Amino acid sequence: MARNPRIDRRAIDKLMKDIAKDFQRASRKHPIRVPVSAEATAAGGVLNGGEALESSTYLARLLMWLDAHAQQHPGEYVDVTRFVEEYQLPGEDASVLALQLEQRGLVNIARSLADATDVHLTDEGRIAVHQLKNLQRDRAARLRHTMDAFLRWLFDTEGHQVPVHPALFLATPGSFFAGAEISGTELHQALAYLAEHDLVEPVDTDPVTIAITPQGVSCALSGGSVQDHTNQPRSGATYNNFLPNAQGVIIGEQQNFTQSNTGGIDPSAFVQLAGYVGQISGTLGLAEPERTELERVAQELHDEATSQEPQPGRLRQLAGRIKEGLLEAGSTMAATVGIQMAEQAIGALMQ
């Protein structure tokens, strides 16, 4: 099973055609009707902080469902438990879903009933439904959501170090936007964009699978969108765009860093490794002393790699210490990617 780190347009097109064929075959045999996995950006119906309604796991779909009921039975309250049962969401709490919509002013809850799951759309709720229907026709917004949701899903799923078939994403809660399903064509377009920007890569398996790249991990860990990541300034000759994190470690997009030095050494891989460690250090579950030491070594590696005459021995030593620190963090996806980056940087130095 081999990964292809450089993907040209022809390879992307072939990958997408293979995925489309696989998905069509799978859809004919096993039509996707309901979510079969809870691995998504937001678990259950609980919104992450600041998450927009159109990108919510279930709330937008619930609003559309309530609107359909209101059109058939105007003025009547409807039990949210029916939505949970209809979409086969046994792990969801109907009362919590109702409360979340009430907090946003989108429904009124019939408090006189014991379970408090009978709701009725408010005027604000009807306006929200109208806005969701408009968003469903916004092709750019749908594509942005698909890229963000897929990359986050892939990051969560590939924590087991196993590349996955991308069509499985279409059976997850994250494959809905503004209450409407994401199509196979939209997933096709999102994958092409992610591959072109080195956030995912195809793996030579049968059927074809997708793996997340170090750049994809960096994007997922940043908490921002794919567009935020790909639109970052990329001035290859400077490092001024990158700021230290709370512990003082330089973080940012170091892939295109270049520097002239008298030793003929290309330090870019070491700069990238140092920045990557700065991004993931707080996610590794290390004890405070170990995390602080890992960040200190990463800062030293950055300083050495960006010096006028970086020393190969020093770069190799510091990268090796980072690798050891990441090995102590266990077999998490973030640590594994960092270990691979350290090995590649050291290997390139020895060639």
LINBELFEN-V815762 format. One record per pair of residues at least 24 apart in sequence whose C-alpha atoms are under 10 Angstrom apart, sorted by the first residue. I is the first residue (numbers start at 1). GAP is how many residues later the second one is. If there is no record, write none. Layout:
BEGIN
((I;GAP) (I;GAP))
END
This chain:
BEGIN
((1;202) (1;203) (1;204) (1;205) (2;200) (2;201) (2;202) (2;203) (3;198) (3;199) (3;200) (3;201) (3;202) (3;207) (3;208) (3;210) (4;197) (4;198) (4;199) (4;200) (5;190) (5;193) (5;195) (5;196) (5;197) (5;198) (5;208) (6;189) (6;190) (6;192) (6;195) (6;196) (7;188) (7;189) (7;190) (7;191) (7;193) (7;194) (7;195) (8;187) (8;188) (9;183) (9;186) (9;187) (11;181) (11;184) (11;191) (12;176) (12;179) (12;180) (12;181) (12;183) (12;184) (12;189) (12;190) (13;175) (13;179) (15;173) (15;176) (15;177) (15;180) (15;186) (15;187) (15;188) (15;189) (15;193) (15;194) (15;195) (16;169) (16;171) (16;172) (16;173) (16;175) (16;176) (16;186) (16;192) (17;171) (18;188) (18;189) (18;190) (18;191) (19;146) (19;147) (19;148) (19;165) (19;168) (19;169) (19;188) (19;189) (19;190) (19;191) (20;146) (20;147) (20;164) (20;165) (20;167) (20;168) (21;186) (22;143) (22;144) (22;145) (22;184) (22;185) (22;186) (23;142) (23;143) (23;144) (23;145) (23;147) (23;161) (24;143) (24;160) (26;141) (26;142) (27;140) (31;140) (32;136) (32;138) (32;139) (32;140) (33;54) (33;55) (33;138) (34;52) (34;53) (34;54) (34;55) (34;136) (34;137) (34;138) (34;139) (35;52) (35;53) (35;54) (35;134) (35;135) (35;136) (35;137) (35;138) (35;139) (35;140) (36;52) (36;53) (36;132) (36;133) (36;134) (36;135) (36;136) (36;137) (37;131) (37;132) (37;133) (37;134) (37;135) (37;136) (37;137) (38;51) (38;53) (38;115) (38;133) (38;134) (38;135) (38;136) (39;113) (39;114) (39;115) (39;117) (39;118) (39;130) (39;133) (39;134) (39;135) (40;109) (40;110) (40;112) (40;113) (40;114) (40;115) (40;116) (40;117) (40;129) (40;132) (40;133) (40;134) (40;135) (41;107) (41;108) (41;109) (41;110) (41;111) (41;112) (41;115) (41;131) (41;132) (41;133) (42;107) (42;111) (42;131) (42;132) (43;49) (43;130) (43;131) (44;45) (44;47) (44;48) (44;49) (44;53) (44;129) (45;46) (45;47) (45;48) (45;49) (45;51) (45;52) (45;53) (45;55) (45;128) (46;46) (46;47) (46;50) (46;51) (46;54) (47;53) (52;126) (53;48) (53;51) (53;75) (53;79) (53;124) (53;125) (53;126) (54;74) (54;75) (54;77) (54;78) (54;79) (54;81) (54;82) (54;87) (54;88) (54;91) (54;122) (54;123) (54;124) (54;125) (54;126) (55;87) (55;90) (55;91) (55;93) (55;94) (55;118) (55;119) (55;120) (55;121) (55;122) (55;123) (55;124) (56;117) (56;118) (56;120) (56;121) (56;122) (56;123) (57;115) (57;116) (57;117) (57;118) (57;119) (57;120) (57;121) (57;122) (58;26) (58;31) (58;34) (58;39) (58;115) (58;116) (58;118) (58;119) (58;120) (58;121) (59;38) (59;39) (59;41) (59;42) (59;119) (59;120) (60;41) (60;68) (60;69) (60;72) (60;116) (60;117) (60;118) (60;119) (60;120) (61;68) (61;71) (61;115) (61;116) (61;117) (61;118) (61;119) (61;120) (62;35) (62;36) (62;39) (62;117) (63;38) (63;43) (63;44) (63;58) (63;62) (63;63) (63;65) (63;66) (63;69) (63;115) (63;116) (64;61) (64;62) (64;64) (64;65) (64;66) (64;68) (64;69) (64;114) (64;115) (64;116) (65;64) (65;114) (66;41) (66;53) (66;54) (66;55) (66;59) (66;60) (66;63) (67;53) (67;54) (67;58) (67;59) (67;62) (67;63) (69;51) (69;52) (70;50) (70;51) (70;56) (74;46) (74;47) (75;45) (75;46) (76;42) (76;43) (76;44) (76;45) (77;30) (77;31) (77;32) (77;33) (77;40) (77;41) (77;42) (77;43) (77;44) (78;31) (78;32) (78;39) (78;40) (78;41) (78;42) (78;43) (79;30) (79;31) (79;36) (79;37) (79;38) (79;39) (79;40) (79;41) (80;36) (80;37) (80;38) (80;39) (80;40) (81;34) (81;36) (81;37) (82;35) (82;36) (93;24) (94;24) (95;24) (101;24) (129;49) (129;50) (131;47) (132;45) (132;46) (132;47) (132;48) (133;45) (133;46) (133;47) (134;44) (135;42) (135;43) (135;44) (135;45) (136;40) (136;41) (136;42) (136;43) (136;44) (136;45) (136;46) (137;41) (137;43) (139;47) (141;36) (141;37) (142;34) (142;35) (142;36) (142;38) (142;39) (142;40) (142;41) (142;44) (142;45) (142;48) (143;34) (143;39) (143;43) (143;44) (143;45) (143;46) (143;47) (143;50) (144;33) (144;42) (144;46) (144;81) (144;82) (144;83) (145;29) (145;30) (145;31) (145;32) (145;33) (145;37) (145;45) (145;80) (145;81) (146;28) (146;29) (146;30) (146;31) (146;36) (146;37) (146;40) (146;41) (146;42) (146;43) (146;44) (146;45) (146;80) (147;39) (147;40) (147;42) (147;43) (147;44) (147;45) (147;46) (147;47) (147;78) (147;79) (147;80) (148;26) (148;42) (148;46) (148;71) (148;72) (148;76) (148;77) (148;78) (148;79) (149;24) (149;25) (149;26) (149;27) (149;28) (149;71) (149;76) (149;77) (150;24) (150;25) (150;37) (150;40) (150;41) (150;44) (151;39) (151;40) (151;43) (151;48) (151;49) (151;60) (151;61) (151;65) (151;66) (151;68) (151;69) (151;74) (151;75) (152;60) (152;64) (152;65) (152;67) (152;68) (152;69) (152;71) (152;73) (152;74) (153;67) (154;46) (154;56) (154;57) (154;58) (154;62) (154;63) (154;66) (155;45) (155;56) (155;57) (155;58) (155;61) (155;62) (155;63) (155;64) (155;65) (155;66) (155;178) (155;179) (156;61) (156;64) (156;177) (157;54) (157;55) (157;176) (158;52) (158;53) (158;54) (158;174) (158;175) (159;53) (159;172) (159;173) (159;174) (159;175) (159;177) (160;171) (160;172) (160;173) (161;50) (161;51) (161;170) (161;171) (161;172) (161;175) (161;176) (162;47) (162;48) (162;49) (163;38) (163;39) (163;40) (163;42) (163;45) (163;46) (163;47) (163;48) (163;49) (164;38) (164;39) (164;43) (164;44) (164;45) (164;46) (164;47) (164;48) (165;37) (165;38) (165;40) (165;41) (165;42) (165;43) (165;44) (165;45) (165;46) (166;25) (166;36) (166;42) (166;43) (166;44) (166;45) (167;42) (167;43) (193;33) (194;32) (194;36) (197;29) (197;32) (197;33) (198;32) (199;27) (199;30) (199;31) (212;121) (212;125) (213;124) (214;58) (214;59) (214;62) (214;119) (214;120) (214;122) (214;123) (214;124) (214;126) (214;127) (215;38) (215;39) (215;40) (215;57) (215;61) (215;122) (217;59) (217;62) (217;63) (217;116) (217;117) (217;120) (217;121) (218;34) (218;35) (218;57) (218;58) (218;59) (218;61) (218;62) (218;116) (218;119) (219;33) (219;34) (219;60) (221;55) (221;58) (221;59) (221;62) (221;113) (222;30) (222;57) (222;58) (229;24) (238;68) (239;32) (239;67) (242;33) (243;32) (244;31) (244;34) (244;35) (244;55) (245;30) (245;33) (245;34) (245;50) (246;32) (247;31) (247;34) (247;35) (247;44) (247;45) (247;48) (247;49) (247;52) (248;30) (248;47) (248;48) (248;51) (249;25) (249;26) (249;27) (249;28) (249;29) (249;30) (249;32) (249;43) (249;45) (249;46) (249;47) (249;48) (249;49) (249;50) (249;51) (249;53) (250;24) (250;25) (250;26) (250;27) (250;28) (250;29) (250;45) (250;48) (250;49) (250;52) (250;53) (251;24) (251;25) (251;26) (251;27) (251;28) (251;29) (251;47) (251;48) (251;51) (252;24) (252;26) (252;27) (257;49) (258;48) (259;46) (259;47) (259;48) (259;49) (259;50) (260;46) (260;47) (260;48) (260;49) (261;45) (261;46) (261;47) (261;48) (261;49) (262;46) (262;47) (262;48) (263;45) (263;46) (263;47) (263;48) (263;49) (264;45) (264;46) (265;40) (265;44) (265;45) (265;46) (265;47) (265;83) (265;84) (266;39) (266;44) (266;46) (266;79) (266;82) (266;83) (267;34) (267;35) (267;37) (267;38) (267;39) (267;40) (267;42) (267;43) (267;44) (267;45) (267;48) (267;78) (267;81) (267;82) (268;34) (268;37) (268;38) (268;77) (269;36) (269;72) (269;73) (269;75) (269;76) (269;77) (269;79) (269;80) (270;28) (270;31) (270;32) (270;34) (270;35) (270;36) (270;45) (270;46) (270;48) (270;49) (270;71) (270;72) (270;74) (270;75) (270;76) (270;79) (271;27) (271;28) (271;30) (271;31) (271;32) (271;33) (271;34) (271;35) (271;44) (271;74) (272;29) (272;30) (272;33) (272;66) (272;69) (272;70) (272;73) (273;25) (273;28) (273;29) (273;46) (273;49) (273;64) (273;65) (273;66) (273;67) (273;68) (273;69) (273;71) (273;72) (274;24) (274;25) (274;26) (274;27) (274;28) (274;29) (274;31) (274;44) (274;45) (274;48) (274;64) (274;67) (274;68) (275;24) (275;26) (275;27) (276;58) (276;61) (276;62) (276;65) (277;45) (277;49) (277;57) (277;58) (277;61) (279;55) (280;54) (280;55) (280;58) (281;45) (281;48) (281;53) (281;54) (283;46) (283;49) (283;51) (283;52) (284;42) (284;44) (284;45) (284;46) (284;47) (284;48) (284;49) (284;50) (284;51) (285;44) (285;45) (285;47) (286;39) (286;40) (286;42) (286;43) (286;44) (287;42) (290;35) (290;36) (290;38) (290;39) (291;34) (291;35) (291;38) (293;28) (293;29) (293;32) (294;27) (294;28) (294;29) (294;30) (294;31) (294;32) (295;27) (295;30) (296;26) (297;24) (297;25) (297;28) (298;24) (312;34) (312;37) (312;38) (313;33) (313;36) (315;30) (315;31) (315;34) (316;26) (316;27) (316;29) (316;30) (316;31) (316;33) (316;34) (317;29) (318;24) (318;28) (319;24) (319;26) (319;27) (320;25) (320;26))
END
